[in-house]
Amino acid sequence: MSESLRNLSTIEYGASPKEIRSNDYTSIGIYGTGGLVGSATKPLFHGPLVVVARKGTLDKPLFITGDCWVIDTAYAVLPNANVDAKWLYYNLLNYDLKKLNESTGVPSISRDYLYRVTFETFPLPEQRKIARILSTVDAVIEKSEAAIAKYKAIKSGMMRDLFTRGIDLKTGKLRPRYEDATELYKQSELGWVPKAWKVVSIEESCVSFINGGTPSTKNTGNWKGTIPWVTGADFLESFEIGFIRRYINQDAVSNSSTHVINGGNILLVTRTGVGKLAIAPFDIAISRILLA
């Protein structure tokens, strides 16, 4: 059975936190459309509840377990007695709240529109079981993201050491730090580097630099082929090319300024998304914002 938010909850307006904002940390959080924005000296609402944006970022509801203050650009959605707050939160998270936007300027939702949103409802025990399952999945995701962040930090530290100290080929280990073995280093324009290293420019390290180009989009025939063509939007944070969205043919290559770059070469974004890097996974044509 479907029921509207009007039957599932009470939706209250938030209020300005000007008079209750605390300079010190308290257990009463102040929440806005972007999340926690401070601490309050007293609560406006008692959780559990869901914070939904009234203005601004509309599609990121928040689940709050305890006492809180909700600012005046957001609503507090207070579940009725027969409604599990976490279940209601997941429903709102899964709903496209942006389509309720009624403004041509700053995105906004009226309370009346929000009250009209409907969800398939279940008995309270089933709601709680659904919420537990989804909460467990969220916990796993959070742990995974924390592990990824940890390994990224480790990688960053390793890169810094590898690109400043390098590997001692005799031991297969990192060289000692400059502070611990000054005799292994020499001064250079890049600072202290291992004595065996040479400082050269990128130009000296590369055979050539090749710019890309975009075949005419007016000629639809250009975009019917088997040659992958990429832009900076196709680059991943992992220094890889993601899903190939567009393909061109040999005529498009011959009649435009694009170039086909051999697999294994470095691709660099020079405009939008400047600085992104990727290794060409195979022979690939590049757009005008790329340099190989």
C-alpha positions in Angstrom: 0.0 0.0 0.0 1.3 3.5 -0.8 1.1 6.3 1.7 2.1 9.9 1.5 4.6 11.6 3.8 1.6 13.5 5.2 0.4 10.1 6.6 3.9 8.9 7.6 5.4 11.9 9.3 5.1 15.5 10.4 7.3 17.9 8.5 8.5 21.0 10.5 10.4 24.0 9.4 13.9 24.6 10.7 14.9 27.9 12.4 17.9 30.3 12.5 20.5 29.1 14.9 21.8 32.6 15.6 20.7 32.7 19.3 21.6 29.1 20.2 24.9 28.6 18.4 27.7 27.4 20.8 31.4 28.2 20.3 32.2 25.0 22.1 31.4 21.4 21.1 28.1 20.1 22.4 26.2 16.9 21.8 23.5 18.9 20.0 24.4 19.3 16.4 23.2 22.1 14.1 22.3 20.6 10.7 21.8 22.3 7.3 21.4 21.1 3.8 25.1 20.2 3.6 25.3 18.4 6.9 26.7 19.3 10.4 27.5 23.0 10.6 28.0 23.6 14.3 26.9 22.9 17.8 23.8 24.3 19.7 23.1 25.1 23.3 19.6 23.6 23.1 17.7 21.3 20.7 14.9 22.3 18.3 14.0 18.7 17.6 14.4 15.3 19.2 15.6 12.4 17.0 15.5 10.1 15.3 14.5 12.2 12.3 15.4 13.0 8.8 16.7 16.4 7.6 15.6 17.3 4.1 16.7 20.5 2.3 14.2 23.2 1.8 16.6 25.2 -0.3 19.9 24.4 -2.0 21.2 20.8 -2.3 17.9 19.0 -2.5 18.9 15.4 -3.0 21.0 14.6 0.2 18.7 13.9 3.2 20.4 13.3 6.5 19.5 10.8 9.2 19.9 12.2 12.8 19.6 9.9 15.8 19.6 12.4 18.7 18.7 15.9 19.7 19.5 18.5 17.1 18.8 21.9 15.7 17.8 22.2 12.0 18.5 25.5 10.3 15.9 27.5 8.4 17.0 26.2 4.9 15.9 22.7 5.8 12.9 20.6 7.1 12.8 18.2 9.9 10.8 15.1 8.9 9.6 13.5 12.1 8.3 9.9 11.6 5.0 8.9 13.1 4.8 6.3 15.9 4.3 3.4 13.4 7.1 4.5 11.1 10.8 3.5 11.5 12.9 6.7 11.0 15.8 4.9 9.3 13.4 3.2 6.9 11.9 6.5 6.1 15.4 8.0 5.6 16.3 5.3 3.0 13.1 5.9 1.2 13.8 9.6 0.9 17.4 8.9 -0.1 16.2 6.7 -2.9 13.6 9.3 -4.1 14.6 11.9 -6.6 13.8 15.0 -4.5 15.3 17.3 -7.2 12.2 16.8 -9.3 10.2 18.6 -6.6 12.1 21.8 -7.3 9.7 24.7 -7.9 12.2 27.5 -8.4 14.0 28.8 -11.4 16.7 30.3 -9.2 18.0 28.6 -6.0 16.5 25.1 -5.9 13.8 24.8 -3.4 11.0 22.5 -2.2 7.7 23.5 -0.6 6.4 21.6 2.4 3.2 20.9 0.5 5.0 19.3 -2.4 7.1 17.2 0.1 4.0 16.0 1.9 2.7 14.7 -1.4 5.6 12.2 -1.9 4.4 8.6 -1.5 6.1 5.4 -0.6 5.1 1.7 -0.5 4.6 1.0 3.2 5.1 -2.1 5.3 4.4 -3.2 8.9 6.8 -1.6 11.4 8.8 -4.9 12.0 9.4 -5.2 8.3 10.5 -1.6 8.0 13.0 -2.1 10.8 14.4 -5.2 9.2 14.8 -3.4 5.9 16.5 -0.5 7.7 18.9 -2.9 9.5 19.9 -4.6 6.2 20.6 -1.3 4.5 22.5 0.1 7.5 24.7 -3.0 7.5 25.5 -2.4 3.8 26.3 1.3 4.6 28.7 0.2 7.4 30.6 -2.1 5.0 30.8 0.8 2.5 32.1 3.2 5.1 34.8 0.7 6.2 35.8 0.1 2.6 36.0 3.9 2.0 38.1 4.3 5.1 40.5 1.5 3.9 40.7 3.1 0.5 41.6 6.5 2.1 44.2 4.8 4.3 45.9 3.1 1.3 45.8 6.3 -0.7 47.7 8.0 2.1 50.2 5.1 2.2 50.6 5.3 -1.6 51.1 9.1 -1.4 53.9 8.7 1.2 55.5 5.9 -0.8 55.5 8.0 -3.9 57.1 10.9 -2.0 59.9 8.6 -0.7 60.4 6.8 -4.0 60.6 10.0 -6.0 63.0 11.7 -3.6 65.1 8.9 -2.2 64.7 6.1 -4.7 65.7 2.4 -4.4 69.2 1.2 -3.5 69.7 -1.5 -6.2 72.2 -3.3 -4.0 69.8 -3.8 -1.1 66.4 -3.5 -3.0 65.3 -1.1 -0.3 64.7 2.7 0.0 67.9 4.7 0.5 68.3 6.3 3.9 66.9 9.8 4.3 69.2 12.7 3.4 69.3 13.6 7.1 70.7 10.1 7.9 73.1 9.7 5.0 74.1 13.0 3.5 77.0 11.3 1.7 74.5 9.6 -0.6 73.0 12.8 -1.9 73.9 15.8 -4.0 72.3 19.3 -4.3 70.3 19.9 -7.5 67.8 22.4 -8.8 65.1 20.1 -7.3 66.8 19.9 -3.9 68.8 17.0 -2.5 68.7 13.9 -4.8 70.7 10.7 -4.9 74.1 11.1 -6.4 73.4 8.6 -9.2 70.3 10.6 -10.4 70.3 13.1 -13.2 68.0 16.0 -13.4 66.5 16.4 -16.8 63.5 18.3 -18.3 60.3 16.5 -19.4 61.2 17.5 -23.0 64.5 15.6 -22.7 62.6 12.5 -21.4 60.1 12.4 -24.2 60.4 11.6 -27.9 57.7 14.0 -28.8 54.5 15.8 -27.7 51.4 15.3 -29.7 48.2 17.4 -29.4 44.8 16.0 -30.1 41.7 17.2 -32.0 38.0 16.8 -32.4 36.6 15.5 -35.7 33.7 17.5 -37.1 30.5 16.7 -35.1 28.4 18.0 -38.1 29.6 15.0 -40.1 27.9 12.1 -38.3 29.9 9.7 -40.5 33.0 10.6 -38.5 31.6 9.0 -35.4 30.9 5.6 -37.0 34.0 3.5 -36.6 36.1 1.3 -34.3 38.9 3.8 -33.2 38.3 4.8 -29.6 38.4 8.6 -29.0 38.7 10.1 -25.6 38.5 13.4 -23.7 39.5 14.4 -20.2 36.0 13.4 -19.0 37.0 9.8 -19.6 39.9 9.9 -17.2 39.6 8.1 -13.8 41.4 9.1 -10.6 43.3 5.8 -10.8 45.3 7.2 -13.8 43.2 5.0 -16.2 40.8 5.5 -19.0 37.2 4.6 -18.0 34.4 3.5 -20.3 35.0 4.5 -23.9 32.0 6.5 -25.0 32.8 7.5 -28.6 34.4 5.9 -31.6 35.6 7.4 -34.9 36.9 6.0 -38.2 40.1 6.5 -40.2 38.5 9.2 -42.4 37.8 11.2 -39.2 41.5 10.8 -38.2 42.7 11.9 -41.6 40.5 14.9 -41.9 40.9 16.4 -38.4 43.7 17.3 -36.0 43.2 14.3 -33.8 45.9 11.7 -33.6 46.0 8.0 -32.7 48.3 7.5 -29.8 50.0 4.1 -29.3 49.1 2.1 -26.2 51.5 2.6 -23.3 52.0 6.3 -23.8 51.1 9.0 -21.3 48.0 11.2 -21.8 47.7 14.6 -20.1 44.7 16.8 -19.9 45.7 20.4 -20.7 42.4 22.3 -20.3 39.2 21.3 -18.5 40.4 19.0 -15.7 44.0 20.2 -16.3 46.6 17.9 -14.9 44.8 14.6 -15.1 47.0 11.8 -16.3 46.3 8.3 -17.8 48.2 5.6 -19.6 46.8 4.8 -23.0 45.6 1.2 -22.5 45.7 0.6 -26.3 45.9 2.6 -29.5 43.6 5.5 -28.9 42.6 8.8 -30.5 42.6 12.0 -28.4 40.6 15.2 -28.2 42.1 18.7 -28.4 42.3 19.1 -24.7 44.7 16.2 -24.4 48.5 16.0 -24.9 50.4 12.8 -25.4 
